[in-house]
Amino acid sequence: MNHPKELLSIAIGILRNTNNEVLLGKRIKGKSLKGYWEFPGGKIEKGENAQTCIIREVKEELGVLVQPTSFLKQIKHAYTHFSITMDAYHCDYLQGPPKTLGCDNWKWIAPQEISLLPFPKANHKLFDKIIIEESVC
C-alpha cells in the first residue's frame, strides 16, 4: 500500500551583494541532502508566511538580516520520499556578516558559476531565472 508523500512548504531567499554575487549556504551534516549547496531558507512553520520564514531562516542559518522584496518563482518538486512547494523571493541584504550558524559553510558566488556546484534538484529550477537576471543587471 502506498502512503501519501509528505508535502513540505519551503521558502528561500535570493540575496545579492554589491558585486551581484548570490549568497549560498552548504547543508549541514546530519540533514538530508547534506553537503549540497542551497539558497538560504527552509520550512514554513505554522503561523508564518513565506516572507517571515525567509527572515527567520536566513537569520538562523547565516546570522544575516534580510528583507524579502519581490516574489521570483514557485517550484513544485517531488523527491523520493517527500514533495515540496518552494517559494523563492528576492531579498535585500540589510545587515550582518554571514556566519556558519545552521550550515556547514557559506559563500558568495557569481550567478553563472551556480551550475558548477552540487545543489538539490529543486534548486536547479531557479538557475535560469537567476542567470537571466544577472545578464540584465
DSSP file (Angstrom, degrees, kcal/mol; ACC not computed):
  #  RESIDUE AA STRUCTURE BP1 BP2  ACC     N-H-->O    O-->H-N    N-H-->O    O-->H-N    TCO  KAPPA ALPHA  PHI   PSI    X-CA   Y-CA   Z-CA
    1    1 A M              0   0    0      0, 0.0     2,-0.4     0, 0.0     0, 0.0   0.000 360.0 360.0 360.0 132.1    0.0    0.0    0.0
    2    2 A N        -     0   0    0      3,-0.0     3,-0.0     1,-0.0     0, 0.0  -0.693 360.0-149.3 -85.5 131.7    1.4    3.4   -0.9
    3    3 A H        -     0   0    0     -2,-0.4     3,-0.1     1,-0.1     2,-0.0  -0.774  31.0-100.9 -94.1 144.1    1.4    6.1    1.7
    4    4 A P        -     0   0    0      0, 0.0     2,-0.1     0, 0.0    -1,-0.1  -0.378  42.1-110.5 -63.7 142.4    1.0    9.7    0.5
    5    5 A K        -     0   0    0      1,-0.1     2,-0.2    77,-0.1    77,-0.2  -0.410  33.5-102.7 -70.4 148.0    4.3   11.5    0.4
    6    6 A E  E     -a   82   0A   0     75,-0.9    77,-3.1    -2,-0.1     2,-0.6  -0.527  33.3-145.3 -67.8 136.3    4.8   14.3    2.9
    7    7 A L  E     -a   83   0A   0     -2,-0.2     2,-0.4    75,-0.2    77,-0.2  -0.937  15.1-164.9-108.5 120.4    4.3   17.7    1.3
    8    8 A L  E     -a   84   0A   0     75,-3.0    77,-2.4    -2,-0.6     2,-0.6  -0.860  13.2-144.8-107.3 137.9    6.7   20.4    2.6
    9    9 A S  E     -a   85   0A   0     -2,-0.4    35,-3.0    35,-0.3     2,-0.3  -0.909  27.2-177.6-100.1 122.4    6.2   24.2    2.1
   10   10 A I  E     -aB  86  43A   0     75,-3.0    77,-2.5    -2,-0.6     2,-0.4  -0.880  15.2-164.5-121.8 147.5    9.6   25.8    1.8
   11   11 A A  E     -aB  87  42A   0     31,-2.4    31,-2.0    -2,-0.3     2,-0.3  -1.000  11.3-176.5-131.9 136.1   10.6   29.5    1.3
   12   12 A I  E     -aB  88  41A   0     75,-2.5    77,-2.2    -2,-0.4     2,-0.4  -0.935  16.1-136.3-131.8 155.2   14.1   30.6    0.1
   13   13 A G  E     -a   89   0A   0     27,-3.0     2,-0.7    -2,-0.3    77,-0.2  -0.908   3.1-150.0-113.6 137.5   15.8   34.0   -0.3
   14   14 A I  E     -a   90   0A   0     75,-3.0    77,-2.2    -2,-0.4     2,-0.4  -0.919  25.3-175.6-103.0 109.7   17.9   35.1   -3.2
   15   15 A L  E     -a   91   0A   0     -2,-0.7     8,-1.9     8,-0.4     2,-0.4  -0.887   6.1-168.5-110.9 136.0   20.4   37.6   -1.8
   16   16 A R  B     -D   22   0B   0     75,-0.6    77,-0.3    -2,-0.4     6,-0.2  -0.944   9.3-145.9-122.4 145.5   22.9   39.5   -3.9
   17   17 A N    >   -     0   0    0      4,-1.9     3,-2.1    -2,-0.4     6,-0.0  -0.325  45.2 -83.5 -94.6-174.3   25.8   41.6   -2.7
   18   18 A T  T 3  S+     0   0    0      1,-0.3    -1,-0.0     2,-0.1    -2,-0.0   0.704 131.2  56.6 -67.1 -17.9   27.1   44.8   -4.4
   19   19 A N  T 3  S-     0   0    0      2,-0.1    -1,-0.3    91,-0.0     3,-0.1   0.309 118.7-112.8 -90.5   8.3   29.1   42.6   -6.9
   20   20 A N    <   +     0   0    0     -3,-2.1     2,-0.2     1,-0.2    -2,-0.1   0.656  68.9 147.1  67.3  18.4   25.8   40.9   -7.9
   21   21 A E        -     0   0    0     89,-0.1    -4,-1.9    90,-0.1     2,-0.4  -0.544  45.8-125.3 -81.4 153.7   27.1   37.6   -6.4
   22   22 A V  E     -DE  16 109B   0     87,-3.0    87,-2.2    -6,-0.2     2,-0.4  -0.810  17.3-123.9-103.7 139.1   24.5   35.3   -4.8
   23   23 A L  E     - E   0 108B   0     -8,-1.9    -8,-0.4    -2,-0.4     2,-0.3  -0.687  32.2-178.2 -85.9 130.3   24.7   34.1   -1.2
   24   24 A L  E     - E   0 107B   0     83,-2.6    83,-1.8    -2,-0.4     2,-0.3  -0.909  14.4-154.7-124.5 152.6   24.7   30.3   -0.7
   25   25 A G  E     -FE  38 106B   0     13,-2.6    13,-2.3    -2,-0.3     2,-0.5  -0.932  18.3-128.4-120.8 152.0   24.8   28.0    2.4
   26   26 A K  E     -FE  37 105B   0     79,-2.6    78,-2.5    -2,-0.3    79,-0.6  -0.879  34.3-107.5-102.0 127.8   26.0   24.4    2.5
   27   27 A R        -     0   0    0      9,-3.2     8,-1.6    -2,-0.5    76,-0.1  -0.223  39.5-111.6 -57.8 138.0   23.6   21.9    4.0
   28   28 A I    >   -     0   0    0     74,-0.4     3,-1.5     6,-0.2    -1,-0.1  -0.331  32.1 -97.4 -74.3 147.9   24.7   20.8    7.5
   29   29 A K  T 3  S+     0   0    0      1,-0.2    -1,-0.1     5,-0.1     3,-0.1  -0.336 109.5  37.3 -60.3 144.2   25.9   17.2    8.2
   30   30 A G  T 3  S+     0   0    0      1,-0.4     2,-0.2    -3,-0.1    -1,-0.2   0.312  97.8  98.0  93.9  -9.4   23.1   15.0    9.6
   31   31 A K  S X  S-     0   0    0     -3,-1.5     3,-1.1     1,-0.1    -1,-0.4  -0.705  87.1 -88.6-104.6 161.7   20.4   16.6    7.5
   32   32 A S  T 3  S+     0   0    0     -2,-0.2    -1,-0.1     1,-0.2    -4,-0.1  -0.364 114.9  21.3 -64.3 152.0   19.0   15.2    4.2
   33   33 A L  T >  S-     0   0    0      1,-0.2     3,-1.7     2,-0.1    -1,-0.2   0.790  90.0-177.8  58.7  31.1   20.9   16.3    1.2
   34   34 A K  T <   +     0   0    0     -3,-1.1    -6,-0.2     1,-0.2    -1,-0.2  -0.244  61.8  29.5 -60.0 147.0   23.9   17.1    3.3
   35   35 A G  T 3  S+     0   0    0     -8,-1.6    -1,-0.2     1,-0.3     2,-0.2   0.293  92.5 119.6  86.6 -11.0   26.9   18.6    1.5
   36   36 A Y    <   -     0   0    0     -3,-1.7    -9,-3.2    -8,-0.1    -1,-0.3  -0.585  63.0-124.8 -84.3 150.0   24.7   20.2   -1.1
   37   37 A W  E     +F   26   0B   0     81,-3.3     2,-0.3   -11,-0.2   -11,-0.2  -0.607  36.6 171.5 -86.1 154.7   24.7   24.0   -1.6
   38   38 A E  E     -F   25   0B   0    -13,-2.3   -13,-2.6    -2,-0.2     3,-0.0  -0.986  40.2 -96.5-157.2 162.3   21.4   25.8   -1.4
   39   39 A F        -     0   0    0     -2,-0.3   -15,-0.2   -15,-0.2   -25,-0.1  -0.675  61.6 -94.1 -78.4 139.9   19.8   29.2   -1.4
   40   40 A P  S    S+     0   0    0      0, 0.0   -27,-3.0     0, 0.0     2,-0.3  -0.262  81.6  79.1 -63.9 141.8   19.1   30.1    2.3
   41   41 A G  E     -B   12   0A   0    -29,-0.3     2,-0.3    16,-0.2   -29,-0.2  -0.959  44.7-169.9 155.0-166.7   15.7   29.3    3.6
   42   42 A G  E     -B   11   0A   0    -31,-2.0   -31,-2.4    -2,-0.3     2,-0.1  -0.968  42.0 -12.9 175.5-160.4   13.7   26.4    4.9
   43   43 A K  E     -B   10   0A   0     -2,-0.3     2,-0.5   -33,-0.2   -33,-0.3  -0.403  58.4-123.0 -70.6 135.9   10.3   25.0    6.0
   44   44 A I        -     0   0    0    -35,-3.0   -35,-0.3    -2,-0.1     2,-0.2  -0.685  32.5-145.8 -77.1 123.5    7.5   27.5    6.6
   45   45 A E    >   -     0   0    0     -2,-0.5     3,-2.3     4,-0.2     8,-0.1  -0.487  31.5 -74.6 -91.3 162.4    6.3   27.0   10.1
   46   46 A K  T 3  S+     0   0    0      1,-0.3    -1,-0.1    -2,-0.2     3,-0.1  -0.274 121.5  20.8 -54.5 132.4    2.7   27.3   11.4
   47   47 A G  T 3  S+     0   0    0      1,-0.3     2,-0.3    -3,-0.1    -1,-0.3   0.395 104.8 107.2  87.6  -2.9    1.7   30.9   11.6
   48   48 A E    <   -     0   0    0     -3,-2.3    -1,-0.3     4,-0.0     2,-0.2  -0.733  54.3-152.0-103.7 154.5    4.4   32.1    9.2
   49   49 A N     >  -     0   0    0     -2,-0.3     4,-2.1    -3,-0.1     5,-0.2  -0.648  43.1 -91.7-107.4 179.2    4.1   33.2    5.6
   50   50 A A  H  > S+     0   0    0     -2,-0.2     4,-2.2     1,-0.2     5,-0.2   0.894 124.2  50.8 -59.6 -41.3    6.9   32.8    3.1
   51   51 A Q  H  > S+     0   0    0      1,-0.2     4,-2.1     2,-0.2    -1,-0.2   0.929 111.3  45.5 -66.0 -45.3    8.5   36.2    3.8
   52   52 A T  H  > S+     0   0    0      1,-0.2     4,-2.2     2,-0.2    -1,-0.2   0.854 111.6  54.8 -67.7 -31.9    8.6   35.8    7.6
   53   53 A C  H  X S+     0   0    0     -4,-2.1     4,-3.2     2,-0.2     5,-0.3   0.932 107.7  48.8 -62.5 -46.4   10.0   32.3    7.1
   54   54 A I  H  X S+     0   0    0     -4,-2.2     4,-2.6     1,-0.2     5,-0.3   0.927 110.5  50.4 -61.4 -45.6   12.8   33.6    5.0
   55   55 A I  H  X S+     0   0    0     -4,-2.1     4,-1.5     1,-0.2    -1,-0.2   0.934 116.4  41.9 -57.5 -47.3   13.7   36.3    7.5
   56   56 A R  H  X S+     0   0    0     -4,-2.2     4,-2.6     2,-0.2    -2,-0.2   0.942 116.1  47.2 -65.7 -49.7   13.8   33.7   10.3
   57   57 A E  H  X S+     0   0    0     -4,-3.2     4,-3.0     1,-0.2     5,-0.3   0.897 111.2  49.3 -64.2 -42.6   15.6   31.0    8.4
   58   58 A V  H  X>S+     0   0    0     -4,-2.6     4,-2.4    -5,-0.3     6,-1.1   0.885 113.1  48.8 -65.4 -36.7   18.4   33.3    7.0
   59   59 A K  H  X5S+     0   0    0     -4,-1.5     4,-1.3    -5,-0.3    -2,-0.2   0.921 115.0  44.7 -65.4 -44.4   19.0   34.7   10.5
   60   60 A E  H  <5S+     0   0    0     -4,-2.6    -2,-0.2     1,-0.2    -1,-0.2   0.894 121.8  37.0 -67.2 -40.8   19.1   31.1   12.0
   61   61 A E  H  <5S+     0   0    0     -4,-3.0    41,-2.1    40,-0.2    40,-1.7   0.891 138.4   8.8 -79.9 -40.7   21.4   29.7    9.2
   62   62 A L  H  <5S-     0   0    0     -4,-2.4    37,-2.0    -5,-0.3    -3,-0.2   0.486  87.9-120.7-125.2  -7.7   23.7   32.6    8.5
   63   63 A G     << +     0   0    0     -4,-1.3     2,-0.4    -5,-0.7    -4,-0.2   0.729  68.3 135.0  71.2  21.1   23.1   35.3   11.1
   64   64 A V        -     0   0    0     -6,-1.1     2,-0.5    35,-0.1    -1,-0.3  -0.839  52.5-136.7-108.0 139.7   22.2   37.8    8.4
   65   65 A L  E     +C   95   0A   0     30,-3.1    29,-2.5    -2,-0.4    30,-1.5  -0.849  33.3 170.6 -95.8 125.0   19.2   40.1    8.5
   66   66 A V  E     -C   93   0A   0     -2,-0.5    27,-0.2    27,-0.2    -7,-0.1  -0.854  28.0-145.7-129.8 164.2   17.3   40.3    5.2
   67   67 A Q  E     -C   92   0A   0     25,-2.1    25,-3.0    -2,-0.3     2,-0.1  -0.948  21.6-133.0-131.3 112.0   14.0   41.8    3.8
   68   68 A P  E     +C   91   0A   0      0, 0.0    23,-0.3     0, 0.0     3,-0.1  -0.431  29.9 173.7 -61.2 134.9   12.1   39.8    1.1
   69   69 A T  E     +     0   0A   0     21,-3.0     2,-0.3     1,-0.3    22,-0.2   0.781  53.2   8.9-115.0 -43.8   11.2   42.3   -1.6
   70   70 A S  E    S-C   90   0A   0     20,-0.9    20,-2.9     0, 0.0    -1,-0.3  -1.000  70.4-109.1-147.7 145.6    9.6   40.6   -4.6
   71   71 A F  E     +C   89   0A   0     -2,-0.3    18,-0.3    18,-0.2     3,-0.1  -0.500  30.7 179.3 -70.7 134.8    8.4   37.1   -5.5
   72   72 A L  E     -     0   0A   0     16,-3.3     2,-0.3     1,-0.3    17,-0.2   0.847  53.7 -34.0-102.6 -54.2   10.6   35.3   -8.0
   73   73 A K  E     -C   88   0A   0     15,-1.2    15,-2.7     2,-0.0     2,-0.5  -0.970  41.8-130.6-169.4 148.2    9.1   31.9   -8.7
   74   74 A Q  E     -C   87   0A   0     -2,-0.3     2,-0.4    13,-0.2    13,-0.2  -0.941  26.0-166.3-108.7 135.7    7.2   28.9   -7.2
   75   75 A I  E     -C   86   0A   0     11,-2.8    11,-3.4    -2,-0.5     2,-0.5  -0.966  10.2-162.9-123.2 134.5    8.6   25.5   -7.7
   76   76 A K  E     +C   85   0A   0     -2,-0.4     2,-0.4     9,-0.2     9,-0.2  -0.970  21.3 169.4-112.4 131.6    6.9   22.1   -7.1
   77   77 A H  E     -C   84   0A   0      7,-2.2     7,-3.0    -2,-0.5     2,-0.6  -0.998  25.1-146.8-147.0 138.2    9.3   19.2   -6.9
   78   78 A A  E     -C   83   0A   0     -2,-0.4     5,-0.2     5,-0.2     2,-0.2  -0.925  14.9-173.8-108.2 122.1    8.9   15.5   -5.9
   79   79 A Y        -     0   0    0      3,-2.9    -2,-0.0    -2,-0.6     5,-0.0  -0.412  46.2 -89.2 -94.4-178.6   11.8   13.7   -4.2
   80   80 A T  S    S+     0   0    0      1,-0.2     3,-0.1    -2,-0.2    -1,-0.0   0.920 121.2  18.8 -60.8 -46.8   11.7   10.0   -3.5
   81   81 A H  S    S+     0   0    0      1,-0.1   -75,-0.9   -76,-0.1     2,-0.3   0.462 130.2  18.2-109.8  -2.9   10.1   10.2    0.0
   82   82 A F  E     -a    6   0A   0    -77,-0.2    -3,-2.9     2,-0.0     2,-0.3  -0.980  61.2-135.0-158.8 165.9    8.6   13.7    0.0
   83   83 A S  E     -aC   7  78A   0    -77,-3.1   -75,-3.0    -2,-0.3     2,-0.3  -0.905  18.4-155.4-124.5 154.8    7.4   16.6   -2.2
   84   84 A I  E     -aC   8  77A   0     -7,-3.0    -7,-2.2    -2,-0.3     2,-0.5  -0.951  17.4-157.3-130.5 152.5    8.0   20.3   -1.8
   85   85 A T  E     -aC   9  76A   0    -77,-2.4   -75,-3.0    -2,-0.3     2,-0.5  -0.995  27.5-167.6-117.8 119.8    6.4   23.6   -2.9
   86   86 A M  E     -aC  10  75A   0    -11,-3.4   -11,-2.8    -2,-0.5     2,-0.5  -0.941  11.7-161.2-119.6 123.0    9.2   26.2   -2.8
   87   87 A D  E     -aC  11  74A   0    -77,-2.5   -75,-2.5    -2,-0.5     2,-0.4  -0.893  11.3-159.6-101.0 125.0    8.6   29.9   -3.0
   88   88 A A  E     -aC  12  73A   0    -15,-2.7   -16,-3.3    -2,-0.5   -15,-1.2  -0.886  10.2-176.3-108.4 135.0   11.6   32.0   -3.9
   89   89 A Y  E     -aC  13  71A   0    -77,-2.2   -75,-3.0    -2,-0.4     2,-0.2  -0.963  28.7-120.1-127.7 143.8   11.9   35.7   -3.2
   90   90 A H  E     -aC  14  70A   0    -20,-2.9   -21,-3.0    -2,-0.4   -20,-0.9  -0.597  39.1-160.6 -70.1 145.0   14.5   38.4   -4.0
   91   91 A C  E     -aC  15  68A   0    -77,-2.2   -75,-0.6   -23,-0.3     2,-0.4  -0.976  18.4-129.2-132.0 145.8   15.7   39.8   -0.7
   92   92 A D  E     - C   0  67A   0    -25,-3.0   -25,-2.1    -2,-0.4     2,-0.7  -0.794  27.2-128.4 -86.7 135.6   17.5   43.0    0.3
   93   93 A Y  E     + C   0  66A   0     -2,-0.4   -27,-0.2   -77,-0.3     3,-0.1  -0.776  33.9 173.3 -83.7 114.9   20.6   42.3    2.4
   94   94 A L  E     -     0   0A   0    -29,-2.5     2,-0.3    -2,-0.7   -28,-0.2   0.928  48.9 -36.0 -93.4 -56.0   20.2   44.5    5.5
   95   95 A Q  E    S+ C   0  65A   0    -30,-1.5   -30,-3.1     1,-0.1    -1,-0.3  -0.996  80.1  72.3-165.7 163.7   23.0   43.7    7.9
   96   96 A G        -     0   0    0     -2,-0.3    -1,-0.1   -32,-0.2     3,-0.1   0.451  64.6-102.4  99.6 127.0   25.3   41.2    9.5
   97   97 A P        -     0   0    0      0, 0.0    -2,-0.0     0, 0.0     0, 0.0  -0.595  51.1 -98.5 -73.2 140.0   28.3   39.3    8.0
   98   98 A P        -     0   0    0      0, 0.0     2,-0.3     0, 0.0   -35,-0.2  -0.301  47.0-178.3 -60.0 141.9   27.4   35.7    7.1
   99   99 A K        -     0   0    0    -37,-2.0     2,-1.4     6,-0.1     3,-0.3  -0.925  37.4-108.3-135.3 159.3   28.4   33.1    9.7
  100  100 A T        +     0   0    0     -2,-0.3   -38,-0.2     1,-0.2   -39,-0.1  -0.644  65.1 134.4 -90.9  80.5   28.1   29.3    9.8
  101  101 A L  S    S+     0   0    0    -40,-1.7   -40,-0.2    -2,-1.4   -39,-0.2   0.903  85.0   6.7 -91.5 -53.7   25.3   29.0   12.4
  102  102 A G  S    S+     0   0    0    -41,-2.1   -74,-0.4    -3,-0.3     2,-0.3  -0.004 126.3  61.3-120.3  26.8   22.9   26.5   10.8
  103  103 A C  S    S-     0   0    0    -42,-0.4   -76,-0.2   -76,-0.1     3,-0.1  -0.947  77.1-125.3-145.5 164.0   25.0   25.5    7.8
  104  104 A D  S    S-     0   0    0    -78,-2.5     2,-0.3    -2,-0.3   -77,-0.1   0.738  89.0 -14.1 -83.6 -23.8   28.5   23.9    7.3
  105  105 A N  E     -E   26   0B   0    -79,-0.6   -79,-2.6    -6,-0.1     2,-0.3  -0.966  58.3-153.0-165.5 168.1   29.8   26.7    5.1
  106  106 A W  E     +E   25   0B   0     -2,-0.3     2,-0.3   -81,-0.2   -81,-0.2  -0.974  14.1 172.8-147.7 159.0   28.6   29.7    3.1
  107  107 A K  E     -E   24   0B   0    -83,-1.8   -83,-2.6    -2,-0.3     2,-0.4  -0.974  31.8-122.8-163.0 154.0   29.9   31.6    0.0
  108  108 A W  E     -E   23   0B   0     -2,-0.3     2,-0.4   -85,-0.2   -85,-0.2  -0.859  38.5-175.4 -93.8 136.3   29.1   34.4   -2.4
  109  109 A I  E     -E   22   0B   0    -87,-2.2   -87,-3.0    -2,-0.4     5,-0.1  -0.991  31.1-108.9-138.5 143.6   29.1   33.1   -6.0
  110  110 A A    >   -     0   0    0     -2,-0.4     3,-2.3   -89,-0.2     4,-0.4  -0.481  36.0-121.0 -65.4 137.6   28.7   34.7   -9.4
  111  111 A P  G >  S+     0   0    0      0, 0.0     3,-1.4     0, 0.0     4,-0.3   0.842 110.9  57.8 -52.5 -38.3   25.4   33.6  -10.9
  112  112 A Q  G 3  S+     0   0    0      1,-0.3     3,-0.2     2,-0.1    -2,-0.1   0.629 102.6  56.5 -70.7  -9.9   27.0   32.0  -14.0
  113  113 A E  G X  S+     0   0    0     -3,-2.3     3,-1.9     1,-0.2     4,-0.3   0.493  78.8  93.8 -95.2  -4.8   29.0   29.7  -11.6
  114  114 A I  G X  S+     0   0    0     -3,-1.4     3,-1.8    -4,-0.4    -1,-0.2   0.879  77.6  59.4 -56.1 -41.6   25.9   28.3   -9.8
  115  115 A S  G 3  S+     0   0    0     -4,-0.3    -1,-0.3     1,-0.3    -2,-0.1   0.594  93.4  68.5 -68.3  -8.0   25.7   25.2  -12.1
  116  116 A L  G <  S+     0   0    0     -3,-1.9    -1,-0.3     2,-0.1    -2,-0.2   0.619  92.0  71.7 -83.6 -12.6   29.2   24.2  -11.1
  117  117 A L  S <  S-     0   0    0     -3,-1.8     2,-0.5    -4,-0.3   -81,-0.1  -0.700  91.4-103.3-104.8 154.4   28.2   23.3   -7.6
  118  118 A P        +     0   0    0      0, 0.0   -81,-3.3     0, 0.0    -2,-0.1  -0.660  48.1 170.6 -76.6 125.2   26.1   20.4   -6.3
  119  119 A F        -     0   0    0     -2,-0.5   -81,-0.1   -83,-0.2     5,-0.1  -0.923  42.3 -92.9-127.2 152.5   22.5   21.6   -5.4
  120  120 A P    >>  -     0   0    0      0, 0.0     3,-1.1     0, 0.0     4,-0.8  -0.400  47.1-110.1 -58.4 146.9   19.3   19.7   -4.5
  121  121 A K  H >> S+     0   0    0      1,-0.3     3,-0.9     2,-0.2     4,-0.6   0.833 114.8  60.1 -53.1 -40.0   17.3   19.1   -7.7
  122  122 A A  H >4 S+     0   0    0      1,-0.3     3,-1.1     2,-0.2    -1,-0.3   0.868  99.0  58.3 -60.1 -35.8   14.5   21.6   -6.9
  123  123 A N  H X> S+     0   0    0     -3,-1.1     3,-2.2     1,-0.3     4,-0.6   0.812  92.0  69.1 -63.2 -30.3   17.1   24.5   -6.7
  124  124 A H  H XX S+     0   0    0     -3,-0.9     3,-0.9    -4,-0.8     4,-0.5   0.806  86.7  67.7 -58.5 -29.1   18.1   23.7  -10.3
  125  125 A K  H << S+     0   0    0     -3,-1.1    -1,-0.3    -4,-0.6     4,-0.2   0.532 100.1  50.3 -72.0  -4.4   14.7   25.0  -11.4
  126  126 A L  H <> S+     0   0    0     -3,-2.2     4,-2.0    -4,-0.1     3,-0.5   0.608  84.7  87.4-101.2 -18.4   15.7   28.5  -10.3
  127  127 A F  H <X S+     0   0    0     -3,-0.9     4,-2.8    -4,-0.6     5,-0.3   0.874  85.3  53.7 -54.0 -44.1   19.1   28.7  -12.1
  128  128 A D  H  X S+     0   0    0     -4,-0.5     4,-2.5     1,-0.2    -1,-0.3   0.913 109.8  48.2 -59.7 -42.9   17.6   30.1  -15.3
  129  129 A K  H  > S+     0   0    0     -3,-0.5     4,-2.0    -4,-0.2    -1,-0.2   0.912 114.6  45.2 -61.9 -43.8   15.9   32.9  -13.5
  130  130 A I  H  X S+     0   0    0     -4,-2.0     4,-1.5     2,-0.2    -2,-0.2   0.901 116.1  44.5 -71.9 -41.2   19.0   33.9  -11.6
  131  131 A I  H  X S+     0   0    0     -4,-2.8     4,-1.5    -5,-0.2    -2,-0.2   0.895 112.7  51.7 -72.6 -39.7   21.4   33.7  -14.5
  132  132 A I  H  X S+     0   0    0     -4,-2.5     4,-1.0    -5,-0.3     3,-0.3   0.931 110.8  48.6 -60.2 -45.7   19.0   35.6  -16.9
  133  133 A E  H  X S+     0   0    0     -4,-2.0     4,-1.9    -5,-0.2     3,-0.4   0.851 105.0  59.6 -64.4 -33.2   18.6   38.4  -14.3
  134  134 A E  H  < S+     0   0    0     -4,-1.5    -1,-0.2     1,-0.2    -2,-0.2   0.895 104.2  49.9 -62.0 -39.1   22.4   38.5  -13.9
  135  135 A S  H  < S+     0   0    0     -4,-1.5    -1,-0.2    -3,-0.3    -2,-0.2   0.733 110.1  51.7 -74.0 -19.4   22.8   39.3  -17.6
  136  136 A V  H  <        0   0    0     -4,-1.0    -1,-0.2    -3,-0.4    -2,-0.2   0.812 360.0 360.0 -81.6 -33.1   20.1   42.1  -17.3
  137  137 A C     <        0   0    0     -4,-1.9    -1,-0.2  -117,-0.1    -2,-0.2   0.490 360.0 360.0 -66.0 360.0   21.8   43.8  -14.3
